[in-house]
Amino acid sequence: MSDRSYLEEISIRNLGIIDSSSLELSKGLNVLTGETGAGKTMVLTALSLLLGSKSDSALVRHGCERLVASATFSIPASLNTIIEERGGFIEEGSLVLSRTVNSDGKSKAAASGTTVTASALAEITEPLIVIHGQSANTQIVKSSKQRELLDLFAGPSLSEKLNQYLLVYAEYNQVKAKLKSLLVHSSERDSQIASLEALTQQWSALKPVRDEFAAIEEEIRRLASVEDLRIAAAGAFAALGDEDAGALTVLGTVRKFLEGAKGKDAALDEIASSVAESFFLADDAHGTLASYLASLEADPKRLDFLNERKAAITAFIKKWGSTGSVDEELAAIAIRVKNAKETIADLSGGQERITAMEEELKVLKTKLLASAKALNAERVQAAEKLGTLVTKEISALSMPHTIFHADVISVDFDGPLKESDFTPTGCDEISMSIQGHRDAPKVALGKGASGGEMSRIMLALEVVIAASAPVGTYIFDEVDAGVGGKAAIEVGRRLHALSQHAQVIVVTHLPQVAAWADRHFVVAKDSDGQIVASGVTELDDQGRVGEIARMLAGLDESLSAQEHASELLALRNQ
């Protein structure tokens, strides 16, 4: 288990009825028990938030501003690259995740101190943890979920074949869409070619430059207002430089007066400095105005040229553009012109182009069929192996005569195939079923199994799949629902066996399951009539006897229940 990640600690504050709790978990089997309504599910809710689930302000404890959940995962070196590629940051072998939800519904997530989105949390934790909730038994009856489980069990070999199939599938659909477009537009091909050729010819003749239109408008405004600009600049030049009353003359006089008292008063020196700075700025402006006046001259020919150029660009945009700004439309048309040559080639090819593409599509169809067959063969082999292993597991879970089947239902690859037969997951449907005994008919999951049997079948699948898809942490939320007696003991035994290879966290009401725990936590609720607070406590050996006795008889002080509890706890050491 050293090459697998595991959840070291989870801390919760202000979530539901939980005030503040912290669980320090270990690698083996961790069990959470407690009275109904004590808040066991809130622990899993906190984990779900940390795995990127949707936030809800109703989860925030009444009277509090926000809830906070955090978790620390121990990450082996073999997973560092995978986690960091997904946006996580490993520090000293640990990954720290946190999630806050405010009472107004706003949520914030972080991975190792860096703010991330909730979807990023989901991606980061995908290789680390699997939650088998109470809804899993309803999900497994769906064919898509059954295919997902089979593919997961089949491992890298099938994953490689599926990726190969997807590459060909994507290329096939791309060529098919392109061919369809050619066929649809073949009737209007000539007009499209003529339009594109006219566009490229007019573009070449106009030769527009990026952001040219805005520059033309700016220069037209300047040339059209030369006389107004001359009057304004000349007036300002005179006002600054007049020898008798110009601003420079006045500022110079003020400056001389102030310099006469320099060094006698700091406040006056500061004023003198400001006046001197104003004098120099005014002097610089005077010189710049002189240069501006020298360069300012009317250019009627240039103005006529610019107006003609503006009109030509405006007419071009009116014909070929849309409603955006002129420079934006020119940029968009530039892209169309750039692609026009290839588009014209596609359209000009006519029937020859269509025929060539049809031949290309046939070749791809052959490759797609071969990839689908290879994928199907891999699934058939994996399904047979999965059926054998799960049957063995459910036999150990007090279902000795039940046979589990995973059948791959595929199309007739030797017969005519429809386009709809090829999907992003191949040409296969998966059907999982059980037989009550060897001569009994196959019955689909969900129709031939009780709730307790479905829970055990799902557990058996998780145990088998765990061997080929090594996730670090498995969480089971009341996987023992509908199970009791000897079957419950076997469920506990299988969970304990699974915990030898991966960390297992179980929420349970059954003492027969809790007895197998390596670490046992109890979720307890206190109420003073106004405030309800729930906390999580790890039990010592004596505490475990009392809690299991309570689960057995409802009385933790019952001597007979305690004796029975001790017997159950002894099973783990046999």
Salt bridges, closest charged atoms under 4 A:
GLU35 OE2 - ARG550 NH1 3.35
GLU65 OE1 - ARG66 NH2 3.88
GLU126 OE1 - ARG86 NH1 2.98
GLU148 OE2 - LYS145 NZ 3.53
ASP151 OD2 - ARG379 NH2 2.93
GLU212 OE2 - ARG309 NE 2.74
GLU217 OE2 - LYS310 NZ 3.60
GLU218 OE1 - ARG221 NH2 2.71
GLU219 OE2 - ARG302 NE 2.85
GLU227 OE1 - ARG230 NE 3.74
GLU259 OE2 - ARG255 NE 3.30
ASP346 OD1 - ARG353 NH2 2.64
GLU359 OE2 - LYS362 NZ 3.74
GLU378 OE1 - LYS161 NZ 3.54
GLU393 OE1 - ARG494 NE 2.73
ASP407 OD2 - LYS442 NZ 2.98
GLU419 OE1 - LYS176 NZ 3.01
GLU419 OE2 - LYS365 NZ 3.58
ASP421 OD1 - LYS418 NZ 3.65
ASP428 OD2 - ARG379 NH1 3.01
GLU478 OE2 - HIS509 NE2 3.22
GLU490 OE1 - ARG493 NE 3.16
ASP518 OD1 - HIS496 NE2 3.98
ASP518 OD1 - ARG572 NH2 2.12
GLU538 OE1 - ARG519 NH2 2.70
GLU547 OE2 - ARG550 NH2 2.66
